[in-house]
Amino acid sequence: MDLYVISGAAGMTGNELSRKLLASGNLVIGFDNFFASSVSTIEDLLDSERFFFHEYDINKKEDMRCLEQEVLQRKTGGRLIYVNCAAVVHTEHFYHVSRTFETNVLGMKSFLDQAVSLQADIFINCSTSEVYSMNSWKEQGVRESDYITLAHAEHSQRTSYAAGKLLTEFFMKDAVAEKRIKGCSVRFANVYSKNELYPKHIIPYILNQLKEGGSVQLLENSRVNRRTFLHNEDSCQAVLALIQSEDALDGSVYNVATNEEISIISLVKLCAKMAGIENPEITFSGYRESDPERRILNTDKIRERTGWKPAVSLEQGIRMCLEEMKF
Ligand SMILES: NC(=O)c1ccc[n+]([C@@H]2O[C@H](COP(=O)([O-])OP(=O)(O)OC[C@H]3O[C@@H](n4cnc5c(N)ncnc54)[C@H](O)[C@@H]3O)[C@@H](O)[C@H]2O)c1
């Protein structure tokens, strides 16, 4: 039996990961400060004797000291594995530079330091495809080894999120290169789930708007933007696949995405069709700077090294959301 320590355990990737790990017989210590989630996403897990959940903040030293004590107490004969899912993620918070830096960079660094000091076996660092910034697509998808062109403070504060995540990839690489721990970083692209507290990611947002009134208001960017979408079932399967593939835990970076690209306008039409709404009204307002028109990741690396591939199609994912919303 392995012991997992998961930050952001109530979030989209954290809650599904905890569920899967408990189902396969592991111990999980999870925490979240409910910045962007609520206890409802993990309610079904709270009765488990192998799930230990706390309302902790990754930035609070006292909380992290308590966590450390508990990890020492509960350490099993199996592996000790840290997964850092806590982050300031939602789109509007990209622009809160200080908060983003505190949680996403300093929080990650101290969580990694804790894992190293407790001699954890593995650390998985959740990074983001936002690091590709203005070079987010090319034929066959952008690869982990591609050079990137970052929008910066001259253009938009948005990239503070990507710049912070990029820095965490260096911390990860360094820790593995110095043989302090094994692990890697993952660059997820557009994760969504059926039970987001705030319907801010585009799929829950569209479904929510359709449910409320049938009309969907999009940013001007959405007239041209196209995206792929990754269900949280698949994002956490990717993390599990990496953990089971020791050779992959070399400190490097893995793209995790689907290749089912769709324009945002077609996405609204698809959601509406599946919800039984014909010809949804679409309006446009507002513009987001430094928003790439497309984001296509090449996922050969994780597929070749772990055998992972996405399992939830876009239509299946939308259906799951509709069922959860009792549309
Ligand atoms: N959702 C996406 O599209 C996406 C894309 C790329 C990368 N990622 C990365 O994947 C990881 C998991 O994200 P997710 O999709 O599950 O997002 P999420 O927002 O659902 O989960 C993040 C969780 O972290 C918690 N959190 C925030 N600040 C915290 C703090 N100070 N202390 C403790 N918990 C805190 C939030 O309350 C939330 O539950 C994150 O590192 C994120 O940056 C997400």
The ligand as an SDF file (V2000), in Angstrom:
LIG
                    3D

 44 48  0  0  0  0  0  0  0  0999 V2000
   -7.8170   23.1630  -15.3900 N   0  0  0  0  0  0  0  0  0  0  0  0
   -6.9960   23.3240  -16.3920 C   0  0  0  0  0  0  0  0  0  0  0  0
   -7.3950   23.5930  -17.5280 O   0  0  0  0  0  0  0  0  0  0  0  0
   -5.5060   23.1580  -16.2100 C   0  0  0  0  0  0  0  0  0  0  0  0
   -4.7240   23.2880  -17.3470 C   0  0  0  0  0  0  0  0  0  0  0  0
   -3.3700   23.1610  -17.2050 C   0  0  0  0  0  0  0  0  0  0  0  0
   -2.8140   22.9000  -15.9750 C   0  0  0  0  0  0  0  0  0  0  0  0
   -3.5820   22.7740  -14.8720 N   0  0  0  0  0  0  0  0  0  0  0  0
   -2.9040   22.5120  -13.6060 C   0  0  0  0  0  0  0  0  0  0  0  0
   -3.3450   21.2710  -13.0860 O   0  0  0  0  0  0  0  0  0  0  0  0
   -3.3580   21.3220  -11.6660 C   0  0  0  0  0  0  0  0  0  0  0  0
   -4.6990   20.8630  -11.1750 C   0  0  0  0  0  0  0  0  0  0  0  0
   -5.6500   21.8090  -11.6220 O   0  0  0  0  0  0  0  0  0  0  0  0
   -7.1850   21.4970  -11.6920 P   0  0  0  0  0  0  0  0  0  0  0  0
   -7.5650   21.4420  -13.0920 O   0  0  0  0  0  0  0  0  0  0  0  0
   -7.4940   20.3690  -10.7880 O   0  0  0  0  0  0  0  0  0  0  0  0
   -7.6990   22.8850  -11.1360 O   0  0  0  0  0  0  0  0  0  0  0  0
   -8.6390   23.1980   -9.8760 P   0  0  0  0  0  0  0  0  0  0  0  0
   -8.7070   24.6940   -9.7610 O   0  0  0  0  0  0  0  0  0  0  0  0
   -9.8900   22.4470  -10.0180 O   0  0  0  0  0  0  0  0  0  0  0  0
   -7.8170   22.6070   -8.6530 O   0  0  0  0  0  0  0  0  0  0  0  0
   -6.8330   23.3210   -7.9520 C   0  0  0  0  0  0  0  0  0  0  0  0
   -7.1710   23.1910   -6.4810 C   0  0  0  0  0  0  0  0  0  0  0  0
   -6.1620   23.8660   -5.7310 O   0  0  0  0  0  0  0  0  0  0  0  0
   -6.8050   24.4770   -4.6280 C   0  0  0  0  0  0  0  0  0  0  0  0
   -5.9470   25.5460   -4.1100 N   0  0  0  0  0  0  0  0  0  0  0  0
   -5.7190   26.7750   -4.6340 C   0  0  0  0  0  0  0  0  0  0  0  0
   -4.9060   27.4760   -3.8420 N   0  0  0  0  0  0  0  0  0  0  0  0
   -4.5960   26.6640   -2.7950 C   0  0  0  0  0  0  0  0  0  0  0  0
   -3.8070   26.8370   -1.6330 C   0  0  0  0  0  0  0  0  0  0  0  0
   -3.1780   27.9940   -1.3720 N   0  0  0  0  0  0  0  0  0  0  0  0
   -3.7060   25.8180   -0.7560 N   0  0  0  0  0  0  0  0  0  0  0  0
   -4.3650   24.6320   -0.9770 C   0  0  0  0  0  0  0  0  0  0  0  0
   -5.1430   24.4160   -2.0650 N   0  0  0  0  0  0  0  0  0  0  0  0
   -5.2600   25.4290   -2.9650 C   0  0  0  0  0  0  0  0  0  0  0  0
   -8.1100   25.0010   -5.2040 C   0  0  0  0  0  0  0  0  0  0  0  0
   -9.0840   25.2750   -4.2070 O   0  0  0  0  0  0  0  0  0  0  0  0
   -8.5130   23.8550   -6.1090 C   0  0  0  0  0  0  0  0  0  0  0  0
   -9.3410   22.9260   -5.4510 O   0  0  0  0  0  0  0  0  0  0  0  0
   -2.9870   22.7460  -11.2830 C   0  0  0  0  0  0  0  0  0  0  0  0
   -1.6380   22.7940  -10.9390 O   0  0  0  0  0  0  0  0  0  0  0  0
   -3.2010   23.5280  -12.5510 C   0  0  0  0  0  0  0  0  0  0  0  0
   -2.3660   24.6360  -12.6220 O   0  0  0  0  0  0  0  0  0  0  0  0
   -4.9340   22.8850  -14.9830 C   0  0  0  0  0  0  0  0  0  0  0  0
  1  2  1  0
  2  3  2  0
  2  4  1  0
  4  5  1  0
  4 44  2  0
  5  6  2  0
  6  7  1  0
  7  8  2  0
  8  9  1  0
  8 44  1  0
  9 10  1  0
  9 42  1  0
 10 11  1  0
 11 12  1  0
 11 40  1  0
 12 13  1  0
 13 14  1  0
 14 15  2  0
 14 16  1  0
 14 17  1  0
 17 18  1  0
 18 19  2  0
 18 20  1  0
 18 21  1  0
 21 22  1  0
 22 23  1  0
 23 24  1  0
 23 38  1  0
 24 25  1  0
 25 26  1  0
 25 36  1  0
 26 27  1  0
 26 35  1  0
 27 28  2  0
 28 29  1  0
 29 30  1  0
 29 35  2  0
 30 31  1  0
 30 32  2  0
 32 33  1  0
 33 34  2  0
 34 35  1  0
 36 37  1  0
 36 38  1  0
 38 39  1  0
 40 41  1  0
 40 42  1  0
 42 43  1  0
M  CHG  2   8   1  16  -1
M  END
$$$$
